[in-house]
Amino acid sequence: MSIPQQLLATDARYNNYRSCVPQHRTLYMRRRSQLLREKHDPHREQYLSLRTQLLSFKYPTVSNSDLRGSRAGSVHSRTCSMDSLDILPGTAAFSTPQSGPSFNTGPTLPLTPNTNRKRTPVSTPRSRVRTESEHCENYAFTGMSHIFDQHRKAVNMVLFAHHDSQLVACCSDDGSISLCQLNPCLVRATLTGHTAAVRDMDWSIDNSLLLSASLDGTARLWHVESAKCLRVIREGARNSLSSVRFQPMNNNICVGGDEGGIVQGYNLSTGIPLKGCREKVSESVTCLVFGPDGRVVWAADNKGHIYSIAIDSLSCSLKRLKCTSIPGGGSICSLSSRPGHPKPLLLVSSSSDLLFMFSIEKGDSLLLVRKCAVRLNALLIRSVFCPLVTAQRGACVVSGSAEGSVLLFDMEKGKAVNKLQGHASPVLGVCWSFDETLLVSSDASGTIIVWQRQQTGRQ
């Protein structure tokens, strides 16, 4: 990771302690990002070393307690001590009397690590050490790769293109969708046309098309290369569209859900609703997701109900099958499905501050497997499966949170294994790249952060 990126990640590490006003923290990070992009200084490596030391002395609680062993959202997970600091020649050295840290502007002496210091081993059960270290190693991050701030309002969703770790779509309450290129980092295009907040979107199989759903009651089909709108689909009753998905086996068909409780199929070539491809659920539809086999679409509402709806690949007709209620009720914020072993899985994010993981039984029934707590504060916060680990070794998920952190959970154990801090407002959207090398998150202030995962020998 480059020096400017390391500087930005170091600032983000201490950002929550810099001000009690979230807007001030967001403004500070945006300005820091702009300055680091605009100015080039050959002495930045020396500046990074000094800034890290200054921040660790100013906020000792952060460096020595909150971040010990968490490896969350920072350049290095190890905390700094006076024995391990390496001050470059020609810089100011620190002296540490018992009364507290002070600065010495006299001659400088380089500090080298103390290799003679004895370390006291800590007794921990072997099985616990192995389990904890495996998850921490799998989900360690080197820091922030980039920050985007092109949106004026909340960014509700971020979504990587299929099998492409360099292209991300971001939809916002300002009614626009931005396409971000990550190498090099730039906003490739901004898609405008919606007149209200954009709540959901989906990529076609070949990534040539993007589908978006808005509270203005329309879905729009976009051509990615030209950034032009090809089709406008209007919901019949002019209800706000909350979710939309391409039919996995036929991308000429899409399914949308609205606030009137209707799940409707549309022909994208004509923009006309399909006859016989309509189902009414009891309450307002909040989100949709297709099952791993593409034969069942799962629809959730604002009362805690999840409906399984069969879709015929030839006639495109819809048939409601079963309804499952989540414990405790509450509006369902997001759905995510993944193939799993031995059974496919469905992840449910609820406004009751809980994540639920269900196994999909016989294609259309749900069996609750695990649940864990996460602070959502009734916001539309998304959670998704970690694609590689969930498919290969177990169920791990990443979720936004109302506290402004990105949380990674081991659902098998029902607890968080990592926490990324850098946002100054609630994190609404999260998404992994297909190879799990990058994680993108977005928040209620319009900030988008790209996190670089630490590469290890074991994936």
C-alpha positions as CSV (number, residue, x, y, z in Angstrom):
1,M,0.0,0.0,0.0
2,S,1.3,3.5,-0.9
3,I,2.4,6.0,1.7
4,P,-0.7,8.3,1.1
5,Q,-3.0,5.4,1.6
6,Q,-1.2,4.5,4.8
7,L,-1.5,8.1,6.0
8,L,-5.3,8.1,5.3
9,A,-5.7,4.8,7.1
10,T,-3.8,6.0,10.1
11,D,-6.0,9.1,10.3
12,A,-9.1,7.0,10.1
13,R,-7.9,4.8,12.9
14,Y,-8.2,7.7,15.3
15,N,-11.0,9.6,13.6
16,N,-13.8,8.6,16.0
17,Y,-11.8,10.3,18.9
18,R,-11.1,13.5,17.1
19,S,-14.6,15.1,17.4
20,C,-18.0,14.3,18.9
21,V,-19.7,15.6,15.8
22,P,-20.0,13.0,13.0
23,Q,-20.2,15.7,10.2
24,H,-16.9,17.1,11.4
25,R,-15.2,13.7,11.3
26,T,-16.5,13.1,7.7
27,L,-15.4,16.5,6.6
28,Y,-11.9,16.0,8.1
29,M,-11.4,12.6,6.3
30,R,-12.6,14.1,3.0
31,R,-10.3,17.0,3.2
32,R,-7.4,14.7,4.2
33,S,-8.1,12.5,1.2
34,Q,-8.1,15.6,-1.2
35,L,-4.8,17.0,0.2
36,L,-3.0,13.6,-0.1
37,R,-4.2,13.3,-3.7
38,E,-3.2,16.9,-4.7
39,K,0.2,17.3,-3.1
40,H,3.3,15.1,-3.4
41,D,6.1,15.3,-0.8
42,P,9.3,13.2,-1.0
43,H,9.4,13.1,2.8
44,R,6.1,11.5,3.3
45,E,7.5,8.3,4.7
46,Q,9.2,10.3,7.5
47,Y,6.0,12.2,8.0
48,L,4.0,9.0,8.3
49,S,6.4,7.7,11.0
50,L,6.1,10.9,13.0
51,R,2.3,11.3,12.6
52,T,1.7,7.7,13.8
53,Q,3.8,8.3,16.9
54,L,2.1,11.6,17.7
55,L,-1.4,10.1,17.4
56,S,-0.5,7.1,19.5
57,F,0.7,9.5,22.3
58,K,-2.3,11.8,22.0
59,Y,-4.8,8.9,22.1
60,P,-3.1,6.2,24.1
61,T,-6.4,4.4,24.9
62,V,-7.0,3.8,21.2
63,S,-3.5,2.5,20.5
64,N,-3.2,0.4,23.6
65,S,-6.7,-0.9,24.3
66,D,-9.3,-0.5,21.5
67,L,-7.1,-1.8,18.7
68,R,-5.0,-4.4,20.5
69,G,-5.3,-7.6,18.5
70,S,-8.4,-6.4,16.6
71,R,-6.5,-5.7,13.3
72,A,-9.4,-3.4,12.4
73,G,-9.3,-0.6,9.8
74,S,-5.7,0.4,10.5
75,V,-2.4,0.1,8.6
76,H,-0.8,-2.1,11.3
77,S,-2.6,-4.1,14.0
78,R,0.3,-4.0,16.5
79,T,0.3,-1.1,19.0
80,C,3.3,1.1,19.2
81,S,5.6,1.4,22.3
82,M,8.7,3.4,23.0
83,D,10.8,0.3,22.6
84,S,9.5,-0.4,19.0
85,L,9.4,3.1,17.6
86,D,12.0,3.9,14.9
87,I,12.6,7.7,14.5
88,L,14.4,8.8,11.4
89,P,17.5,11.0,11.8
90,G,16.8,14.7,11.8
91,T,13.4,14.4,13.5
92,A,12.3,15.3,17.0
93,A,12.6,12.6,19.6
94,F,10.2,11.8,22.4
95,S,11.2,11.6,26.0
96,T,9.0,9.8,28.5
97,P,9.3,10.9,32.1
98,Q,6.9,9.5,34.6
99,S,4.9,12.7,34.6
100,G,3.8,12.1,31.0
101,P,5.1,12.4,27.4
102,S,6.9,15.6,26.4
103,F,8.8,16.8,23.3
104,N,12.5,17.3,23.1
105,T,13.9,19.6,20.4
106,G,17.5,18.8,21.1
107,P,19.8,16.3,19.4
108,T,18.0,13.3,18.2
109,L,18.9,9.7,18.8
110,P,17.4,6.8,16.8
111,L,15.4,4.4,18.8
112,T,15.9,0.7,18.0
113,P,13.7,-2.3,19.1
114,N,14.8,-3.8,22.4
115,T,15.6,-7.4,21.5
116,N,16.7,-8.4,25.0
117,R,13.3,-7.8,26.7
118,K,11.8,-11.0,28.0
119,R,8.2,-11.9,27.1
120,T,5.9,-13.7,29.5
121,P,4.0,-16.5,27.7
122,V,0.2,-16.4,28.2
123,S,-1.5,-19.7,28.8
124,T,-4.5,-20.2,26.5
125,P,-6.3,-23.4,25.4
126,R,-4.7,-24.6,22.2
127,S,-8.0,-25.2,20.4
128,R,-9.2,-21.6,21.1
129,V,-5.9,-20.1,19.9
130,R,-6.1,-22.0,16.6
131,T,-9.8,-21.0,16.0
132,E,-9.3,-17.3,16.8
133,S,-6.1,-16.9,14.9
134,E,-7.6,-18.5,11.8
135,H,-10.5,-16.1,11.6
136,C,-8.4,-13.1,12.5
137,E,-5.9,-14.0,9.8
138,N,-8.5,-14.6,7.2
139,Y,-10.1,-11.2,7.8
140,A,-7.2,-8.9,8.4
141,F,-7.0,-5.7,6.4
142,T,-4.0,-3.5,5.5
143,G,-6.2,-0.4,5.6
144,M,-8.1,1.8,3.1
145,S,-7.3,1.6,-0.6
146,H,-9.4,4.6,-1.6
147,I,-12.2,7.0,-0.5
148,F,-14.9,8.3,-2.8
149,D,-17.1,11.2,-1.9
150,Q,-19.0,12.1,-5.1
151,H,-22.5,11.7,-3.7
152,R,-24.2,14.5,-1.8
153,K,-26.5,12.2,0.3
154,A,-26.6,8.7,1.7
155,V,-25.2,5.9,-0.4
156,N,-27.7,3.0,0.2
157,M,-25.9,0.3,-1.7
158,V,-22.6,-0.6,-3.2
159,L,-22.2,-3.6,-5.6
160,F,-19.2,-5.1,-7.4
161,A,-19.7,-6.3,-10.9
162,H,-19.8,-10.0,-11.4
163,H,-16.3,-11.6,-11.3
164,D,-14.8,-8.1,-11.5
165,S,-12.9,-6.6,-8.6
166,Q,-12.3,-3.2,-10.3
167,L,-15.8,-1.9,-11.0
168,V,-18.3,-0.9,-8.3
169,A,-21.8,0.6,-8.7
170,C,-23.1,3.0,-5.9
171,C,-26.7,4.2,-5.6
172,S,-27.7,7.2,-3.5
173,D,-30.5,9.1,-2.0
174,D,-29.6,12.0,-4.3
175,G,-31.2,10.0,-7.2
176,S,-27.9,9.2,-9.0
177,I,-25.8,6.1,-9.5
178,S,-22.1,6.3,-9.9
179,L,-19.8,3.7,-11.5
180,C,-16.4,3.7,-9.8
181,Q,-13.2,2.2,-11.3
182,L,-10.7,1.1,-8.7
183,N,-7.6,0.7,-10.8
184,P,-6.9,3.6,-11.4
185,C,-9.3,5.0,-8.9
186,L,-11.9,7.3,-10.6
187,V,-15.6,7.9,-11.1
188,R,-16.1,6.3,-14.5
189,A,-19.7,7.6,-15.0
190,T,-22.6,9.1,-13.2
191,L,-26.1,7.8,-14.2
192,T,-28.9,10.3,-13.7
193,G,-32.6,10.2,-14.4
194,H,-34.3,9.0,-11.2
195,T,-36.1,11.8,-9.4
196,A,-36.0,10.2,-6.0
197,A,-33.7,8.0,-3.9
198,V,-32.3,4.9,-5.6
199,R,-32.7,2.0,-3.1
200,D,-31.6,-1.1,-5.1
201,M,-29.7,-2.2,-8.2
202,D,-28.5,-5.4,-9.9
203,W,-25.9,-6.3,-12.5
204,S,-26.7,-8.4,-15.6
205,I,-24.7,-11.7,-16.0
206,D,-22.2,-10.1,-18.5
207,N,-22.0,-6.8,-16.6
208,S,-23.1,-4.9,-19.7
209,L,-26.3,-3.7,-18.1
210,L,-27.3,-2.3,-14.7
211,L,-30.8,-2.3,-13.3
212,S,-31.9,0.2,-10.7
213,A,-35.0,0.7,-8.5
214,S,-36.1,4.1,-7.1
215,L,-38.7,5.5,-4.8
216,D,-39.9,7.6,-7.8
217,G,-41.9,4.4,-8.8
218,T,-39.6,3.5,-11.7
219,A,-36.9,1.0,-12.5
220,R,-34.3,1.9,-15.1
221,L,-32.2,-0.3,-17.3
222,W,-28.7,1.3,-18.0
223,H,-26.1,0.5,-20.6
224,V,-22.9,0.5,-18.7
225,E,-20.4,1.3,-21.5
226,S,-22.3,4.3,-22.8
227,A,-23.9,5.3,-19.4
228,K,-27.2,5.7,-21.1
229,C,-30.7,4.7,-20.0
230,L,-32.1,2.1,-22.3
231,R,-35.5,1.5,-20.7
232,V,-37.8,3.1,-18.0
233,I,-40.1,0.7,-16.3
234,R,-43.0,2.2,-14.4
235,E,-44.8,0.4,-11.6
236,G,-48.5,0.2,-12.5
237,A,-49.9,1.7,-9.3
238,R,-47.0,4.2,-9.1
239,N,-45.9,2.8,-5.8
240,S,-42.2,3.3,-4.8
241,L,-40.0,0.5,-6.0
242,S,-37.9,-0.9,-3.2
243,S,-36.0,-3.7,-4.9
244,V,-35.3,-5.2,-8.3
245,R,-33.5,-8.2,-9.6
246,F,-32.5,-9.8,-13.0
247,Q,-33.9,-13.3,-13.5
248,P,-30.6,-15.3,-13.3
249,M,-31.5,-17.7,-16.1
250,N,-33.0,-15.1,-18.4
251,N,-31.7,-11.5,-18.1
252,N,-34.4,-10.3,-20.4
253,I,-36.7,-10.7,-17.4
254,C,-36.6,-8.8,-14.1
255,V,-38.6,-9.0,-10.9
256,G,-39.4,-6.0,-8.8
257,G,-41.0,-5.4,-5.4
258,D,-42.9,-2.3,-4.3
259,E,-44.3,-0.6,-1.2
260,G,-47.7,-1.8,-2.1
261,G,-46.7,-5.4,-1.4
262,I,-46.6,-6.4,-5.1
263,V,-43.9,-8.7,-6.6
264,Q,-44.1,-8.2,-10.4
265,G,-42.1,-9.6,-13.4
266,Y,-41.3,-7.3,-16.3
267,N,-40.1,-7.8,-19.9
268,L,-37.0,-5.6,-20.2
269,S,-37.2,-5.5,-24.0
270,T,-40.5,-3.8,-23.9
271,G,-40.7,-2.5,-20.3
272,I,-44.2,-4.0,-20.0
273,P,-45.3,-6.1,-17.0
274,L,-45.6,-9.8,-17.8
275,K,-49.1,-11.3,-17.6
276,G,-49.4,-14.0,-14.9
277,C,-46.1,-12.8,-13.3
278,R,-47.6,-11.0,-10.3
279,E,-47.9,-11.9,-6.6
280,K,-49.4,-10.0,-3.7
281,V,-47.7,-10.3,-0.3
282,S,-49.3,-9.0,2.9
283,E,-47.2,-6.0,3.5
284,S,-44.7,-3.6,1.8
285,V,-41.9,-5.4,0.0
286,T,-38.5,-4.2,1.4
287,C,-36.1,-6.5,-0.5
288,L,-35.8,-9.4,-2.9
289,V,-33.2,-12.0,-3.7
290,F,-33.1,-15.1,-5.9
291,G,-32.1,-18.4,-4.4
292,P,-28.8,-20.0,-5.5
293,D,-30.6,-22.1,-8.2
294,G,-32.6,-19.2,-9.6
295,R,-35.9,-21.0,-9.4
296,V,-37.2,-19.3,-6.2
297,V,-37.2,-15.6,-5.4
298,W,-37.4,-14.6,-1.8
299,A,-39.4,-11.5,-0.9
300,A,-39.3,-9.8,2.5
301,D,-41.7,-7.2,4.0
302,N,-41.7,-4.6,6.7
303,K,-43.4,-6.9,9.2
304,G,-40.8,-9.6,9.5
305,H,-42.2,-12.0,6.9
306,I,-40.2,-13.8,4.2
307,Y,-42.0,-15.3,1.3
308,S,-40.8,-18.0,-1.1
309,I,-42.1,-17.4,-4.6
310,A,-41.5,-19.9,-7.4
311,I,-40.7,-18.5,-10.9
312,D,-41.1,-20.6,-14.1
313,S,-38.1,-20.1,-16.4
314,L,-40.3,-20.6,-19.5
315,S,-43.6,-18.9,-18.8
316,C,-42.1,-16.5,-16.2
317,S,-45.2,-17.1,-14.0
318,L,-45.0,-16.5,-10.2
319,K,-46.5,-18.8,-7.6
320,R,-46.3,-18.0,-3.9
321,L,-45.2,-21.1,-1.9
322,K,-44.5,-20.5,1.8
323,C,-44.2,-17.7,4.4
324,T,-41.7,-17.7,7.3
325,S,-41.7,-15.1,10.1
326,I,-38.5,-14.1,11.8
327,P,-38.4,-14.2,15.6
328,G,-39.2,-10.9,17.2
329,G,-40.7,-9.4,14.0
330,G,-39.5,-6.0,12.7
331,S,-38.9,-4.8,9.2
332,I,-36.4,-6.8,7.1
333,C,-33.6,-4.6,5.8
334,S,-31.8,-7.0,3.4
335,L,-31.6,-10.6,2.1
336,S,-28.5,-12.4,0.9
337,S,-28.3,-16.0,-0.4
338,R,-25.3,-18.3,-1.0
339,P,-24.7,-21.9,-1.9
340,G,-23.5,-23.6,1.3
341,H,-22.4,-27.0,2.6
342,P,-24.4,-29.1,3.0
343,K,-27.4,-26.8,2.2
344,P,-27.8,-23.3,0.6
345,L,-28.1,-20.4,3.1
346,L,-30.2,-17.3,3.4
347,L,-29.0,-14.3,5.5
348,V,-31.6,-11.9,6.9
349,S,-30.9,-8.5,8.4
350,S,-33.6,-7.2,10.7
351,S,-34.5,-3.8,12.1
352,S,-34.8,-5.6,15.5
353,D,-31.0,-5.4,15.7
354,L,-30.5,-9.1,14.7
355,L,-28.9,-11.1,11.9
356,F,-30.5,-14.4,11.1
357,M,-29.0,-17.2,9.1
358,F,-31.4,-19.8,7.7
359,S,-30.7,-23.0,5.8
360,I,-32.9,-23.4,2.7
361,E,-34.7,-26.7,3.0
362,K,-36.2,-28.5,-0.1
363,G,-35.8,-25.3,-2.1
364,D,-38.7,-23.3,-0.6
365,S,-38.6,-23.7,3.3
366,L,-36.4,-22.0,5.8
367,L,-34.9,-23.4,9.0
368,L,-33.2,-21.0,11.5
369,V,-29.6,-22.0,12.1
370,R,-28.0,-19.0,13.8
371,K,-28.6,-15.5,14.9
372,C,-26.4,-12.7,16.3
373,A,-26.9,-9.2,17.5
374,V,-25.8,-6.1,15.5
375,R,-26.8,-2.5,16.1
376,L,-29.0,-1.2,13.2
377,N,-31.3,1.3,14.8
378,A,-34.1,0.5,12.4
379,L,-32.0,1.8,9.4
380,L,-31.9,0.1,6.0
381,I,-28.5,-1.5,6.7
382,R,-27.3,-4.4,4.5
383,S,-25.4,-7.5,5.3
384,V,-23.9,-10.0,2.9
385,F,-22.2,-13.4,2.9
386,C,-18.4,-13.6,2.5
387,P,-18.4,-15.4,-0.8
388,L,-15.3,-17.7,-0.6
389,V,-15.3,-18.7,3.0
390,T,-19.1,-19.3,3.1
391,A,-18.9,-21.5,0.0
392,Q,-15.8,-23.5,1.2
393,R,-15.4,-23.6,5.0
394,G,-18.3,-22.0,6.9
395,A,-20.7,-19.1,7.2
396,C,-19.0,-15.7,7.5
397,V,-20.8,-12.4,6.9
398,V,-20.1,-8.7,6.7
399,S,-22.6,-6.1,7.9
400,G,-22.9,-2.4,8.2
401,S,-23.9,-0.9,11.6
402,A,-25.5,2.2,13.0
403,E,-22.4,2.9,15.1
404,G,-20.4,3.6,11.9
405,S,-18.3,0.4,11.8
406,V,-18.1,-2.5,9.3
407,L,-18.5,-5.7,11.2
408,L,-17.4,-9.2,10.2
409,F,-19.2,-12.1,11.8
410,D,-18.5,-15.8,12.1
411,M,-22.1,-17.0,12.1
412,E,-21.2,-20.5,13.1
413,K,-20.1,-19.0,16.5
414,G,-22.5,-16.1,16.5
415,K,-19.8,-13.4,17.2
416,A,-17.8,-10.7,15.4
417,V,-14.2,-11.5,14.4
418,N,-13.2,-8.1,13.1
419,K,-14.3,-4.5,13.1
420,L,-13.3,-1.8,10.5
421,Q,-13.5,1.8,11.7
422,G,-13.3,4.8,9.4
423,H,-16.8,6.0,8.7
424,A,-18.3,8.9,10.7
425,S,-21.9,8.0,10.2
426,P,-24.0,4.7,10.0
427,V,-22.7,2.2,7.4
428,L,-25.5,1.3,5.1
429,G,-24.0,-0.7,2.3
430,V,-21.3,-3.4,2.1
431,C,-20.0,-5.6,-0.6
432,W,-17.1,-8.0,-1.3
433,S,-15.3,-8.4,-4.5
434,F,-15.7,-11.9,-5.9
435,D,-12.2,-12.9,-4.9
436,E,-12.4,-11.3,-1.4
437,T,-9.4,-9.0,-2.0
438,L,-11.4,-5.8,-1.6
439,L,-14.4,-4.8,0.6
440,V,-16.4,-1.7,-0.2
441,S,-18.6,0.1,2.3
442,S,-20.9,3.2,2.1
443,D,-22.5,5.4,4.8
444,A,-25.3,7.8,5.4
445,S,-23.1,10.9,4.7
446,G,-22.3,9.7,1.2
447,T,-18.8,8.5,1.8
448,I,-17.6,5.3,0.2
449,I,-14.5,3.4,1.5
450,V,-12.6,0.7,-0.3
451,W,-10.8,-1.6,2.1
452,Q,-7.8,-3.6,1.1
453,R,-7.7,-7.1,2.5
454,Q,-4.3,-8.4,3.8
455,Q,-3.0,-11.2,1.6
456,T,-2.1,-14.4,3.4
457,G,-0.7,-17.7,2.3
458,R,-4.0,-19.4,3.2
459,Q,-7.3,-18.3,1.6
